[in-house]
Amino acid sequence: MTRVTSGTRNLITDVGGILVGNADDEGVRTGVTVVLCDEPAVAAVDVRGAAPGTRETELLDPTCLVDRIDAVVLSGGSAYGLDASSGTTDWLADHGRGFPTGGTRVPIVPCAILFDLLNGGEKRWGNASPYKELGRHAVEAAGVDFSLGNSGAGYGAIVGGLKGGLGSASANYGNVTVGAIVAVNAFGSAVIPGTSTLWSWPFECENELGGQSLPKSMGAFDSDYAFHSPVGAQTTIGVVATNVQLDKAQAKRVAMMAHDGLARAIRPSHTPFDGDTLFAIGTGNDRTIAVTPSDLGHIGMIAADCVARSVGRAVVEANTLGNMVSYRDFCGDALA
């Protein structure tokens, strides 16, 4: 049996052809993350939350014409954050990237946003939000290494009352590499009630979550959850990627399966208050890999595990920001 191991960086950029850039604004308590493809790549999207905010997602349907994208933008700011993709689009156009249409090129940049407008940052930006500029800065910063926690789209995020953030993880399975990146801003909790253990603990690789385990004396936990949040005030968004060459229908299936990772790591997920959205990208830089239905199932399964691990890493790597207390500060000595 082939063993699954984490990638060299344990980041989505372990997938060849994928770069990531972050830009954030400390005063506004928000940020933008850009997942940049070295070359146009096949992509799809799956939306499971009931309060999504997106741009250029309909064209990712397998029945639509455009079959490759240049980048994906993840942004804070709710609807204002959709401007971030304009900044990224401008940068790509300046660099000659985009779908060829006659004598010009149009960059294809799908975008998803999360709600971070009530986190105490300075939101009185007047007639022009900061997101277009943040989108340009983020794509300019794209590289193989990037920071987690209070970074990019996860800068001002919250999860179940604790500080959320940006998380990423990767896995190798033979000659297949899969990676995920998520901005965790969920209505649900990432922590098992009555414990300091993350829901994502069973999927931890190589101590990436600090060595998670269930308490030896753990009894039945309280299965109730207080539904008292304003509609549309959450959302976890992200991207999964693989080095395998996928078509749009296959990428769609991977995106659908990857959502299982959110359900494993956040309880509840996909609620009426969340806009949970995951994109899937196949860079296809290793065209010797033939994708059978069995292969696709493995890729989707590993993608879901990477998403669960990414959620855990987002929470573990986040720092307290204002009145948003981090997981580490909240748990304190329980993690020692």
LOZAMI-626951 format. One record per residue (C-alpha): residue number from 0; residue in one letter; x, y, z. Coordinates in Angstrom, 2 decimals. Layout:
REM residues N
@n = NUM	res = a	east = X	north = Y	up = Z
...
REM end
This chain:
REM residues 336
@n = 0	res = m	east = 0.00	north = 0.00	up = 0.00
@n = 1	res = t	east = 1.29	north = 3.45	up = -0.92
@n = 2	res = r	east = 1.88	north = 5.65	up = 2.12
@n = 3	res = v	east = 0.64	north = 9.26	up = 2.25
@n = 4	res = t	east = 3.22	north = 11.73	up = 3.56
@n = 5	res = s	east = 3.21	north = 15.49	up = 3.89
@n = 6	res = g	east = 5.04	north = 17.51	up = 1.25
@n = 7	res = t	east = 8.41	north = 19.22	up = 1.70
@n = 8	res = r	east = 6.92	north = 22.56	up = 2.78
@n = 9	res = n	east = 3.57	north = 21.16	up = 3.93
@n = 10	res = l	east = 1.96	north = 23.94	up = 1.89
@n = 11	res = i	east = -0.20	north = 23.98	up = -1.24
@n = 12	res = t	east = 2.87	north = 25.25	up = -3.11
@n = 13	res = d	east = 4.30	north = 21.73	up = -2.92
@n = 14	res = v	east = 2.04	north = 21.21	up = -5.95
@n = 15	res = g	east = 4.16	north = 22.16	up = -8.94
@n = 16	res = g	east = 2.91	north = 25.24	up = -10.78
@n = 17	res = i	east = 1.17	north = 26.80	up = -7.75
@n = 18	res = l	east = 2.33	north = 29.99	up = -6.02
@n = 19	res = v	east = 0.66	north = 31.90	up = -3.16
@n = 20	res = g	east = 0.84	north = 35.54	up = -2.16
@n = 21	res = n	east = -0.65	north = 37.34	up = 0.85
@n = 22	res = a	east = -1.37	north = 41.00	up = 1.53
@n = 23	res = d	east = -3.07	north = 42.35	up = 4.64
@n = 24	res = d	east = -4.01	north = 45.61	up = 6.31
@n = 25	res = e	east = -3.43	north = 45.74	up = 10.06
@n = 26	res = g	east = -5.63	north = 48.79	up = 10.56
@n = 27	res = v	east = -8.60	north = 47.39	up = 8.68
@n = 28	res = r	east = -7.98	north = 43.88	up = 10.07
@n = 29	res = t	east = -8.42	north = 42.20	up = 6.74
@n = 30	res = g	east = -6.43	north = 40.74	up = 3.90
@n = 31	res = v	east = -6.24	north = 38.97	up = 0.56
@n = 32	res = t	east = -4.67	north = 35.69	up = -0.55
@n = 33	res = v	east = -3.94	north = 34.94	up = -4.21
@n = 34	res = v	east = -3.33	north = 31.42	up = -5.50
@n = 35	res = l	east = -1.41	north = 31.99	up = -8.72
@n = 36	res = c	east = -0.96	north = 29.39	up = -11.47
@n = 37	res = d	east = 2.41	north = 29.46	up = -13.27
@n = 38	res = e	east = 0.50	north = 28.49	up = -16.41
@n = 39	res = p	east = -3.26	north = 28.54	up = -17.06
@n = 40	res = a	east = -4.74	north = 25.56	up = -15.21
@n = 41	res = v	east = -8.00	north = 23.62	up = -15.25
@n = 42	res = a	east = -10.24	north = 24.51	up = -12.31
@n = 43	res = a	east = -13.70	north = 23.97	up = -10.85
@n = 44	res = v	east = -15.61	north = 25.13	up = -7.80
@n = 45	res = d	east = -18.12	north = 23.76	up = -5.32
@n = 46	res = v	east = -20.23	north = 26.01	up = -3.08
@n = 47	res = r	east = -21.79	north = 24.38	up = 0.00
@n = 48	res = g	east = -22.58	north = 27.32	up = 2.28
@n = 49	res = a	east = -25.88	north = 29.18	up = 2.05
@n = 50	res = a	east = -24.40	north = 32.70	up = 2.17
@n = 51	res = p	east = -21.63	north = 32.77	up = -0.46
@n = 52	res = g	east = -19.97	north = 35.73	up = -2.13
@n = 53	res = t	east = -18.18	north = 34.90	up = -5.38
@n = 54	res = r	east = -17.05	north = 36.18	up = -8.77
@n = 55	res = e	east = -16.38	north = 34.30	up = -12.04
@n = 56	res = t	east = -17.53	north = 30.96	up = -10.62
@n = 57	res = e	east = -20.24	north = 30.14	up = -13.18
@n = 58	res = l	east = -17.65	north = 29.88	up = -15.97
@n = 59	res = l	east = -16.01	north = 27.01	up = -14.06
@n = 60	res = d	east = -19.03	north = 24.81	up = -14.78
@n = 61	res = p	east = -17.91	north = 21.89	up = -16.99
@n = 62	res = t	east = -20.46	north = 22.95	up = -19.64
@n = 63	res = c	east = -18.94	north = 26.44	up = -20.05
@n = 64	res = l	east = -16.36	north = 27.54	up = -22.62
@n = 65	res = v	east = -13.34	north = 28.71	up = -20.61
@n = 66	res = d	east = -11.51	north = 25.69	up = -19.24
@n = 67	res = r	east = -8.48	north = 27.26	up = -17.56
@n = 68	res = i	east = -7.86	north = 29.98	up = -15.00
@n = 69	res = d	east = -4.89	north = 32.20	up = -14.19
@n = 70	res = a	east = -5.44	north = 32.66	up = -10.44
@n = 71	res = v	east = -7.92	north = 32.34	up = -7.59
@n = 72	res = v	east = -8.46	north = 35.20	up = -5.13
@n = 73	res = l	east = -9.57	north = 34.63	up = -1.53
@n = 74	res = s	east = -10.48	north = 37.83	up = 0.26
@n = 75	res = g	east = -11.90	north = 39.30	up = 3.42
@n = 76	res = g	east = -14.27	north = 42.23	up = 3.24
@n = 77	res = s	east = -17.54	north = 40.55	up = 2.29
@n = 78	res = a	east = -18.85	north = 42.01	up = -1.01
@n = 79	res = y	east = -16.25	north = 44.79	up = -0.89
@n = 80	res = g	east = -13.56	north = 42.11	up = -1.10
@n = 81	res = l	east = -14.64	north = 41.13	up = -4.60
@n = 82	res = d	east = -12.65	north = 44.19	up = -5.72
@n = 83	res = a	east = -9.48	north = 42.25	up = -4.85
@n = 84	res = s	east = -9.81	north = 40.17	up = -8.00
@n = 85	res = s	east = -9.75	north = 43.39	up = -10.06
@n = 86	res = g	east = -6.33	north = 44.25	up = -8.66
@n = 87	res = t	east = -5.05	north = 40.76	up = -9.42
@n = 88	res = t	east = -6.61	north = 40.90	up = -12.89
@n = 89	res = d	east = -4.84	north = 44.19	up = -13.65
@n = 90	res = w	east = -1.49	north = 42.72	up = -12.63
@n = 91	res = l	east = -2.02	north = 39.64	up = -14.79
@n = 92	res = a	east = -3.02	north = 41.79	up = -17.76
@n = 93	res = d	east = 0.14	north = 43.86	up = -17.32
@n = 94	res = h	east = 2.10	north = 40.60	up = -17.58
@n = 95	res = g	east = 0.35	north = 39.38	up = -20.72
@n = 96	res = r	east = -1.72	north = 36.70	up = -19.00
@n = 97	res = g	east = -5.28	north = 35.76	up = -19.88
@n = 98	res = f	east = -7.73	north = 33.96	up = -22.13
@n = 99	res = p	east = -7.05	north = 34.90	up = -25.78
@n = 100	res = t	east = -9.96	north = 36.70	up = -27.42
@n = 101	res = g	east = -9.08	north = 38.14	up = -30.79
@n = 102	res = g	east = -6.19	north = 40.55	up = -30.37
@n = 103	res = t	east = -6.36	north = 40.77	up = -26.58
@n = 104	res = r	east = -6.22	north = 38.61	up = -23.47
@n = 105	res = v	east = -8.65	north = 38.54	up = -20.56
@n = 106	res = p	east = -7.27	north = 37.16	up = -17.26
@n = 107	res = i	east = -9.55	north = 34.59	up = -15.67
@n = 108	res = v	east = -9.58	north = 35.18	up = -11.90
@n = 109	res = p	east = -12.38	north = 33.56	up = -9.87
@n = 110	res = c	east = -12.84	north = 34.99	up = -6.39
@n = 111	res = a	east = -14.53	north = 34.09	up = -3.11
@n = 112	res = i	east = -14.94	north = 36.31	up = -0.06
@n = 113	res = l	east = -15.51	north = 35.92	up = 3.66
@n = 114	res = f	east = -17.16	north = 38.27	up = 6.16
@n = 115	res = d	east = -14.77	north = 40.09	up = 8.53
@n = 116	res = l	east = -16.51	north = 43.47	up = 8.79
@n = 117	res = l	east = -17.33	north = 43.20	up = 12.51
@n = 118	res = n	east = -13.87	north = 42.38	up = 13.90
@n = 119	res = g	east = -13.06	north = 45.85	up = 15.25
@n = 120	res = g	east = -10.87	north = 47.08	up = 12.41
@n = 121	res = e	east = -11.21	north = 50.49	up = 10.79
@n = 122	res = k	east = -13.81	north = 49.97	up = 8.09
@n = 123	res = r	east = -14.56	north = 53.63	up = 7.27
@n = 124	res = w	east = -12.61	north = 53.67	up = 4.01
@n = 125	res = g	east = -14.86	north = 56.14	up = 2.18
@n = 126	res = n	east = -15.54	north = 55.76	up = -1.53
@n = 127	res = a	east = -12.72	north = 53.30	up = -2.24
@n = 128	res = s	east = -12.16	north = 50.08	up = -0.32
@n = 129	res = p	east = -8.58	north = 48.79	up = 0.11
@n = 130	res = y	east = -9.23	north = 45.50	up = -1.63
@n = 131	res = k	east = -8.21	north = 46.26	up = -5.20
@n = 132	res = e	east = -4.80	north = 47.41	up = -3.99
@n = 133	res = l	east = -4.53	north = 44.42	up = -1.66
@n = 134	res = g	east = -5.32	north = 42.11	up = -4.57
@n = 135	res = r	east = -2.48	north = 43.56	up = -6.60
@n = 136	res = h	east = -0.04	north = 43.44	up = -3.68
@n = 137	res = a	east = -0.95	north = 39.82	up = -2.97
@n = 138	res = v	east = -0.28	north = 38.59	up = -6.49
@n = 139	res = e	east = 2.96	north = 40.57	up = -6.60
@n = 140	res = a	east = 4.07	north = 38.71	up = -3.46
@n = 141	res = a	east = 3.28	north = 35.25	up = -4.86
@n = 142	res = g	east = 5.93	north = 32.63	up = -4.19
@n = 143	res = v	east = 6.43	north = 29.11	up = -2.85
@n = 144	res = d	east = 6.72	north = 30.21	up = 0.80
@n = 145	res = f	east = 4.06	north = 32.18	up = 2.64
@n = 146	res = s	east = 2.87	north = 32.73	up = 6.20
@n = 147	res = l	east = -0.11	north = 31.15	up = 7.94
@n = 148	res = g	east = -2.41	north = 32.26	up = 10.75
@n = 149	res = n	east = -2.99	north = 36.02	up = 10.77
@n = 150	res = s	east = -2.15	north = 36.40	up = 7.11
@n = 151	res = g	east = -3.90	north = 37.20	up = 3.86
@n = 152	res = a	east = -7.59	north = 36.39	up = 3.74
@n = 153	res = g	east = -7.34	north = 34.89	up = 7.21
@n = 154	res = y	east = -5.99	north = 38.03	up = 8.86
@n = 155	res = g	east = -9.26	north = 39.13	up = 10.46
@n = 156	res = a	east = -11.03	north = 35.76	up = 10.54
@n = 157	res = i	east = -12.78	north = 34.10	up = 13.47
@n = 158	res = v	east = -13.91	north = 30.50	up = 14.04
@n = 159	res = g	east = -16.45	north = 29.49	up = 16.65
@n = 160	res = g	east = -15.54	north = 32.43	up = 18.88
@n = 161	res = l	east = -11.76	north = 31.97	up = 18.59
@n = 162	res = k	east = -9.32	north = 33.63	up = 16.20
@n = 163	res = g	east = -9.41	north = 32.03	up = 12.78
@n = 164	res = g	east = -6.77	north = 32.36	up = 10.11
@n = 165	res = l	east = -5.06	north = 31.04	up = 7.01
@n = 166	res = g	east = -4.00	north = 27.39	up = 6.90
@n = 167	res = s	east = -2.35	north = 25.12	up = 4.37
@n = 168	res = a	east = -1.18	north = 21.52	up = 4.08
@n = 169	res = s	east = 0.03	north = 19.09	up = 1.43
@n = 170	res = a	east = 0.38	north = 15.36	up = 0.84
@n = 171	res = n	east = 2.33	north = 13.08	up = -1.46
@n = 172	res = y	east = 0.84	north = 9.79	up = -2.65
@n = 173	res = g	east = 3.27	north = 8.04	up = -4.97
@n = 174	res = n	east = 3.88	north = 10.50	up = -7.80
@n = 175	res = v	east = 0.72	north = 12.47	up = -6.99
@n = 176	res = t	east = 0.87	north = 15.65	up = -4.91
@n = 177	res = v	east = -2.20	north = 17.29	up = -3.41
@n = 178	res = g	east = -2.35	north = 20.52	up = -1.42
@n = 179	res = a	east = -4.92	north = 22.79	up = 0.19
@n = 180	res = i	east = -5.17	north = 26.35	up = 1.48
@n = 181	res = v	east = -8.12	north = 27.67	up = 3.47
@n = 182	res = a	east = -9.12	north = 30.94	up = 5.10
@n = 183	res = v	east = -11.05	north = 29.77	up = 8.16
@n = 184	res = n	east = -13.82	north = 32.13	up = 9.25
@n = 185	res = a	east = -16.49	north = 29.67	up = 10.33
@n = 186	res = f	east = -19.72	north = 29.86	up = 12.29
@n = 187	res = g	east = -18.94	north = 26.42	up = 13.73
@n = 188	res = s	east = -16.19	north = 25.46	up = 16.16
@n = 189	res = a	east = -12.84	north = 23.84	up = 15.34
@n = 190	res = v	east = -12.49	north = 22.54	up = 18.90
@n = 191	res = i	east = -14.23	north = 19.51	up = 20.46
@n = 192	res = p	east = -16.46	north = 20.83	up = 23.27
@n = 193	res = g	east = -15.00	north = 20.51	up = 26.75
@n = 194	res = t	east = -11.50	north = 19.79	up = 25.44
@n = 195	res = s	east = -8.49	north = 21.53	up = 23.93
@n = 196	res = t	east = -8.48	north = 19.05	up = 21.04
@n = 197	res = l	east = -9.22	north = 20.11	up = 17.48
@n = 198	res = w	east = -11.82	north = 18.22	up = 15.46
@n = 199	res = s	east = -9.07	north = 17.77	up = 12.85
@n = 200	res = w	east = -6.82	north = 15.86	up = 15.27
@n = 201	res = p	east = -7.10	north = 12.41	up = 13.58
@n = 202	res = f	east = -5.63	north = 13.78	up = 10.34
@n = 203	res = e	east = -2.53	north = 15.46	up = 11.81
@n = 204	res = c	east = 0.74	north = 14.73	up = 10.00
@n = 205	res = e	east = 4.18	north = 14.99	up = 11.53
@n = 206	res = n	east = 3.16	north = 17.06	up = 14.58
@n = 207	res = e	east = 1.86	north = 19.93	up = 12.43
@n = 208	res = l	east = -0.87	north = 20.68	up = 15.01
@n = 209	res = g	east = 1.42	north = 20.38	up = 18.01
@n = 210	res = g	east = 0.67	north = 16.72	up = 18.74
@n = 211	res = q	east = -3.11	north = 16.45	up = 19.06
@n = 212	res = s	east = -4.85	north = 13.65	up = 20.95
@n = 213	res = l	east = -8.12	north = 12.98	up = 22.71
@n = 214	res = p	east = -8.08	north = 13.41	up = 26.52
@n = 215	res = k	east = -7.84	north = 10.03	up = 28.27
@n = 216	res = s	east = -10.77	north = 10.87	up = 30.53
@n = 217	res = m	east = -13.00	north = 12.32	up = 27.85
@n = 218	res = g	east = -16.68	north = 11.54	up = 28.31
@n = 219	res = a	east = -19.68	north = 12.38	up = 26.17
@n = 220	res = f	east = -19.50	north = 15.94	up = 24.89
@n = 221	res = d	east = -22.36	north = 18.40	up = 24.66
@n = 222	res = s	east = -23.76	north = 17.90	up = 21.16
@n = 223	res = d	east = -25.85	north = 21.09	up = 21.25
@n = 224	res = y	east = -24.72	north = 24.31	up = 19.55
@n = 225	res = a	east = -26.05	north = 27.83	up = 20.05
@n = 226	res = f	east = -27.35	north = 29.28	up = 16.79
@n = 227	res = h	east = -27.32	north = 33.01	up = 17.50
@n = 228	res = s	east = -25.09	north = 34.55	up = 14.84
@n = 229	res = p	east = -26.19	north = 37.11	up = 12.22
@n = 230	res = v	east = -26.76	north = 35.68	up = 8.76
@n = 231	res = g	east = -23.79	north = 35.98	up = 6.40
@n = 232	res = a	east = -21.22	north = 36.76	up = 9.09
@n = 233	res = q	east = -19.00	north = 33.73	up = 8.46
@n = 234	res = t	east = -17.55	north = 31.63	up = 5.59
@n = 235	res = t	east = -14.58	north = 29.35	up = 5.04
@n = 236	res = i	east = -13.05	north = 29.61	up = 1.58
@n = 237	res = g	east = -10.15	north = 27.81	up = 0.00
@n = 238	res = v	east = -8.40	north = 26.02	up = -2.84
@n = 239	res = v	east = -7.21	north = 22.46	up = -3.32
@n = 240	res = a	east = -4.71	north = 21.64	up = -6.03
@n = 241	res = t	east = -3.00	north = 18.61	up = -7.51
@n = 242	res = n	east = -0.20	north = 18.06	up = -9.99
@n = 243	res = v	east = -2.46	north = 15.67	up = -11.90
@n = 244	res = q	east = -3.96	north = 16.73	up = -15.23
@n = 245	res = l	east = -7.73	north = 16.99	up = -14.64
@n = 246	res = d	east = -10.60	north = 18.04	up = -16.82
@n = 247	res = k	east = -13.26	north = 20.39	up = -15.41
@n = 248	res = a	east = -15.65	north = 17.58	up = -14.45
@n = 249	res = q	east = -12.90	north = 15.76	up = -12.58
@n = 250	res = a	east = -11.83	north = 18.98	up = -10.85
@n = 251	res = k	east = -15.46	north = 19.52	up = -9.81
@n = 252	res = r	east = -15.55	north = 16.09	up = -8.20
@n = 253	res = v	east = -12.34	north = 16.84	up = -6.28
@n = 254	res = a	east = -13.80	north = 20.14	up = -5.04
@n = 255	res = m	east = -16.95	north = 18.34	up = -3.90
@n = 256	res = m	east = -15.01	north = 15.66	up = -2.03
@n = 257	res = a	east = -12.69	north = 18.26	up = -0.50
@n = 258	res = h	east = -15.65	north = 19.80	up = 1.34
@n = 259	res = d	east = -15.68	north = 16.68	up = 3.52
@n = 260	res = g	east = -12.54	north = 18.11	up = 5.11
@n = 261	res = l	east = -14.48	north = 21.14	up = 6.31
@n = 262	res = a	east = -17.16	north = 18.91	up = 7.81
@n = 263	res = r	east = -14.49	north = 16.88	up = 9.63
@n = 264	res = a	east = -12.67	north = 19.90	up = 11.06
@n = 265	res = i	east = -15.51	north = 22.36	up = 11.80
@n = 266	res = r	east = -18.77	north = 21.58	up = 13.58
@n = 267	res = p	east = -21.26	north = 22.55	up = 12.25
@n = 268	res = s	east = -20.21	north = 23.45	up = 8.73
@n = 269	res = h	east = -22.11	north = 24.43	up = 5.56
@n = 270	res = t	east = -24.70	north = 26.24	up = 7.67
@n = 271	res = p	east = -27.23	north = 28.88	up = 6.58
@n = 272	res = f	east = -24.76	north = 31.46	up = 7.93
@n = 273	res = d	east = -21.64	north = 30.28	up = 6.05
@n = 274	res = g	east = -20.71	north = 30.77	up = 2.41
@n = 275	res = d	east = -18.31	north = 27.80	up = 2.30
@n = 276	res = t	east = -16.64	north = 27.66	up = -1.12
@n = 277	res = l	east = -13.77	north = 25.48	up = -2.35
@n = 278	res = f	east = -11.98	north = 25.65	up = -5.70
@n = 279	res = a	east = -10.04	north = 22.73	up = -7.20
@n = 280	res = i	east = -7.10	north = 23.13	up = -9.58
@n = 281	res = g	east = -5.28	north = 20.54	up = -11.67
@n = 282	res = t	east = -1.95	north = 21.91	up = -12.84
@n = 283	res = g	east = -1.29	north = 18.88	up = -15.02
@n = 284	res = n	east = 2.45	north = 19.51	up = -14.97
@n = 285	res = d	east = 3.03	north = 15.74	up = -14.96
@n = 286	res = r	east = 1.14	north = 14.61	up = -18.04
@n = 287	res = t	east = 2.34	north = 11.00	up = -17.65
@n = 288	res = i	east = -0.27	north = 10.43	up = -14.91
@n = 289	res = a	east = -3.46	north = 8.87	up = -16.27
@n = 290	res = v	east = -6.51	north = 9.58	up = -14.10
@n = 291	res = t	east = -8.78	north = 6.60	up = -13.59
@n = 292	res = p	east = -11.96	north = 6.80	up = -11.47
@n = 293	res = s	east = -10.02	north = 5.07	up = -8.70
@n = 294	res = d	east = -7.22	north = 7.64	up = -8.97
@n = 295	res = l	east = -9.75	north = 10.46	up = -8.84
@n = 296	res = g	east = -11.27	north = 8.97	up = -5.70
@n = 297	res = h	east = -7.87	north = 8.87	up = -4.03
@n = 298	res = i	east = -7.14	north = 12.47	up = -5.03
@n = 299	res = g	east = -10.47	north = 13.65	up = -3.64
@n = 300	res = m	east = -9.97	north = 11.72	up = -0.41
@n = 301	res = i	east = -6.50	north = 13.15	up = 0.12
@n = 302	res = a	east = -7.77	north = 16.63	up = -0.75
@n = 303	res = a	east = -10.39	north = 16.33	up = 2.00
@n = 304	res = d	east = -7.72	north = 15.28	up = 4.49
@n = 305	res = c	east = -5.53	north = 18.22	up = 3.43
@n = 306	res = v	east = -8.46	north = 20.59	up = 3.96
@n = 307	res = a	east = -9.08	north = 19.22	up = 7.47
@n = 308	res = r	east = -5.39	north = 19.59	up = 8.29
@n = 309	res = s	east = -5.34	north = 23.09	up = 6.82
@n = 310	res = v	east = -8.23	north = 24.11	up = 9.07
@n = 311	res = g	east = -6.31	north = 22.81	up = 12.07
@n = 312	res = r	east = -3.14	north = 24.63	up = 11.04
@n = 313	res = a	east = -5.07	north = 27.88	up = 10.52
@n = 314	res = v	east = -6.35	north = 27.73	up = 14.08
@n = 315	res = v	east = -3.04	north = 26.63	up = 15.64
@n = 316	res = e	east = -0.99	north = 29.26	up = 13.78
@n = 317	res = a	east = -3.36	north = 32.18	up = 14.50
@n = 318	res = n	east = -2.49	north = 34.85	up = 17.07
@n = 319	res = t	east = -4.82	north = 36.81	up = 19.31
@n = 320	res = l	east = -6.02	north = 39.98	up = 17.57
@n = 321	res = g	east = -7.96	north = 42.55	up = 19.59
@n = 322	res = n	east = -10.80	north = 40.71	up = 21.33
@n = 323	res = m	east = -10.40	north = 37.67	up = 19.08
@n = 324	res = v	east = -8.55	north = 35.22	up = 21.33
@n = 325	res = s	east = -6.30	north = 32.64	up = 19.70
@n = 326	res = y	east = -6.62	north = 28.90	up = 20.23
@n = 327	res = r	east = -3.26	north = 28.78	up = 21.99
@n = 328	res = d	east = -4.12	north = 31.60	up = 24.38
@n = 329	res = f	east = -7.58	north = 30.17	up = 25.04
@n = 330	res = c	east = -6.29	north = 26.68	up = 25.81
@n = 331	res = g	east = -3.23	north = 27.91	up = 27.72
@n = 332	res = d	east = -1.68	north = 25.24	up = 29.94
@n = 333	res = a	east = -3.81	north = 22.52	up = 28.37
@n = 334	res = l	east = -1.42	north = 22.56	up = 25.41
@n = 335	res = a	east = 1.74	north = 22.35	up = 27.51
REM end
